[in-house]
Structures are given as C-alpha cells and as structure tokens.
Amino acid sequence: MNMRHVALAALTLLAGCAGNQTIAPIEDRITKPEVPVVRAPPPVAPKPAAVPVPGQPIVKPLPDVESPAVRAVPIPESGAGTPLPSTLAPPTGAAPAPAIAGLIAKADQSSAQGQYDAARANLERAVKIAPRDAELWQRLAMVSYAQEDWSQAKALAERSNSFAAQGSPLAARNWTLIGNAELKLGNQSAAAAAFERAGAAPP
C-alpha cells in the first residue's frame, strides 16, 4: 500500500468519527442561574454580667431619706402672734428676780401682739441684768426666729446653750430651734445633726 492509499484511509476514518459525534441540545448548553444560599447568622452569646473590678466604686441608687424638716418642731413665725413660752425655768431652778420677771412678762405681751421689736428690747434689758441666764438668751433667739433672722436666731440659741446644762430640756429646745434655723438657711445636714442632738436630750 502506497502513501496515497494510507492518506485516503486516514481521511475516511476521520470523517466517520466526525459523523458519529452528537451535539448537546441547546437547553442543556444554557447555564442555569445559581440560587444564592442564605445562611442564618451565628447565634450571639449573651454578654456576661459585669464583674466589679477591685478598687473601683460600685454605683448604687440612693435610698429615699426622710427630710430633716419632718422632725422639725414648730417655732413662732413672723407675724403669727404666737407668744413666746413663759414656762421656761432658769438654770438654777430659782424664780427670776422681780425686775427680770417684769421684763419677761412685757416681752410675752409684745410677742403675743406680734410686736417683736418691743419684745426684743425688753429681753435685751433683761440680759444686761443677768448675762448668764440661758433662758433669756433662748427667748431672744426665738424672737429673732419669729423675725425671720435665721442666722441671729441660731447664734443666740448657741449662746443660750453655752450657759445651759448639757442634756437639759432647755438645751434640747435650743437644738430644735437651731435645727429649724438651719433648715431655713438651706443647711440640711446641719439641721439633721441639730435635730439629732435635740432628740438625745431628755424630755
């Protein structure tokens, strides 16, 4: 067999193979769209409770605290016409001198009429006679409170306590007056301390 016959046989074989190939239908050749896969987000673990760090303060809500004003004992207000108490015993327990008793009576009468300037003038005269009389200083303090002079009322009550027996009822009334004056001045903590001291004294 010469080369011509070999070439012819090869061409015939190739033609036969090409005729036997099948072409895929058009539908199979179209690429199908990919459907996106939606994945659920991973579960979030709950945050652990805050652990207090040593050395750092822990903030807590403040409890409701009763205002010191609840414990305040009423004191005569300006223009109220309330007489100053006339039953306060002097520190020695003895009756006041006639001159002092007369001035106290006049002060009570003026206070009952709301004339606090006149009451103050009589009590100041009495204090000059008995400068160490704790009762007179307390009466002056109450007149100042009635005149809404809170700072002066506080100072006079403290002066009265400097002559009064510690823990006595007179001292307790002074601390009550001081607490009320502190409330008027807006000093809540000082008022609470004064009311506490007033309660510590025997009735």
PEFENZI-V74750 format. One record per residue. N is the residue number from 0. SS is DSSP state (alpha for helix, beta for strand, coil for the rest). PHI is phi in whole degrees, 0 to 359 (* if undefined). D_FIRST is the distance of its C-alpha to the first C-alpha in Angstrom with 2 decimals. Layout:
N/SS/PHI/D_FIRST  N/SS/PHI/D_FIRST
This chain:
0/coil/*/0.00  1/coil/272/3.75  2/alpha/298/6.76  3/alpha/292/8.02  4/alpha/293/6.16  5/alpha/295/7.06  6/alpha/295/10.43  7/alpha/294/11.06  8/alpha/293/10.70  9/alpha/293/13.01  10/alpha/295/15.43  11/alpha/296/15.70  12/alpha/296/16.56  13/alpha/294/19.10  14/alpha/296/20.68  15/alpha/294/21.23  16/alpha/295/22.88  17/alpha/293/25.06  18/alpha/289/26.21  19/alpha/278/27.34  20/coil/287/29.67  21/coil/251/33.38  22/coil/261/35.98  23/coil/294/39.33  24/coil/299/42.31  25/alpha/298/44.61  26/alpha/301/47.47  27/alpha/284/45.57  28/alpha/277/44.57  29/coil/281/48.28  30/coil/288/49.78  31/coil/284/52.91  32/coil/294/56.02  33/coil/281/57.25  34/coil/275/60.65  35/coil/294/62.96  36/coil/263/64.45  37/coil/270/68.21  38/coil/256/69.50  39/coil/290/73.19  40/coil/295/75.05  41/coil/296/75.91  42/coil/297/79.43  43/coil/268/82.09  44/coil/286/84.26  45/coil/297/88.04  46/coil/291/89.81  47/coil/292/91.90  48/coil/297/95.66  49/coil/295/97.14  50/coil/262/98.41  51/coil/300/101.59  52/coil/271/101.14  53/coil/303/103.92  54/coil/96/106.30  55/coil/259/105.53  56/coil/288/108.17  57/coil/262/107.36  58/coil/279/108.48  59/coil/235/110.36  60/coil/295/112.11  61/coil/286/115.78  62/coil/286/118.04  63/coil/289/120.64  64/coil/252/123.80  65/coil/293/127.16  66/coil/294/128.80  67/alpha/298/131.96  68/alpha/298/133.72  69/alpha/296/133.86  70/alpha/270/136.14  71/coil/290/138.39  72/coil/266/142.02  73/coil/303/143.49  74/coil/237/145.72  75/coil/308/148.03  76/coil/266/146.19  77/coil/295/147.68  78/coil/78/150.00  79/coil/283/149.77  80/coil/71/153.48  81/coil/277/152.89  82/coil/291/155.72  83/coil/291/154.95  84/coil/299/155.64  85/coil/248/159.22  86/coil/253/158.90  87/coil/285/157.31  88/coil/277/159.46  89/coil/295/160.07  90/coil/305/158.49  91/coil/281/161.85  92/coil/83/162.56  93/coil/273/165.91  94/coil/292/166.99  95/coil/293/166.43  96/coil/298/169.39  97/alpha/306/171.29  98/alpha/295/170.15  99/alpha/292/166.49  100/alpha/299/166.87  101/alpha/294/168.35  102/alpha/293/165.51  103/alpha/296/162.92  104/alpha/298/164.68  105/alpha/295/164.61  106/alpha/295/160.91  107/alpha/296/160.13  108/alpha/296/162.07  109/alpha/296/160.32  110/alpha/295/156.92  111/alpha/297/157.66  112/coil/265/158.25  113/coil/77/155.09  114/coil/265/157.14  115/alpha/286/155.09  116/alpha/295/156.45  117/alpha/293/159.95  118/alpha/297/158.71  119/alpha/297/157.05  120/alpha/298/160.25  121/alpha/294/162.33  122/alpha/289/159.85  123/alpha/294/159.61  124/alpha/294/163.40  125/alpha/293/163.23  126/alpha/295/160.58  127/alpha/293/162.89  128/alpha/282/165.50  129/coil/230/163.14  130/coil/291/160.05  131/coil/252/158.69  132/coil/273/158.90  133/alpha/298/155.38  134/alpha/296/156.38  135/alpha/295/157.47  136/alpha/295/154.23  137/alpha/293/152.28  138/alpha/298/154.32  139/alpha/298/153.58  140/alpha/297/149.86  141/alpha/289/149.96  142/alpha/295/151.74  143/alpha/298/149.02  144/alpha/296/146.37  145/alpha/296/148.19  146/coil/273/148.14  147/coil/65/144.36  148/coil/263/144.72  149/alpha/296/142.15  150/alpha/295/142.10  151/alpha/293/145.89  152/alpha/298/146.07  153/alpha/297/143.64  154/alpha/296/145.58  155/alpha/290/148.93  156/alpha/294/147.60  157/alpha/294/146.31  158/alpha/296/149.76  159/alpha/299/151.34  160/alpha/293/149.08  161/alpha/292/150.21  162/alpha/252/153.69  163/coil/276/152.77  164/coil/290/152.41  165/coil/297/148.76  166/coil/82/147.52  167/coil/279/150.54  168/alpha/302/150.34  169/alpha/296/151.34  170/alpha/296/148.42  171/alpha/297/146.09  172/alpha/294/147.30  173/alpha/297/146.70  174/alpha/295/143.11  175/alpha/295/142.61  176/alpha/296/143.93  177/alpha/299/141.73  178/alpha/298/138.68  179/alpha/296/139.49  180/alpha/295/139.99  181/alpha/297/136.65  182/alpha/298/134.96  183/alpha/297/136.56  184/coil/277/135.32  185/coil/84/131.77  186/coil/262/131.74  187/alpha/295/130.18  188/alpha/293/129.77  189/alpha/293/133.31  190/alpha/295/134.67  191/alpha/299/132.92  192/alpha/295/134.38  193/alpha/293/137.85  194/alpha/294/137.69  195/alpha/295/136.57  196/alpha/292/139.59  197/alpha/294/141.84  198/alpha/288/140.58  199/alpha/285/141.16  200/coil/279/144.87  201/coil/293/147.09  202/coil/293/148.39
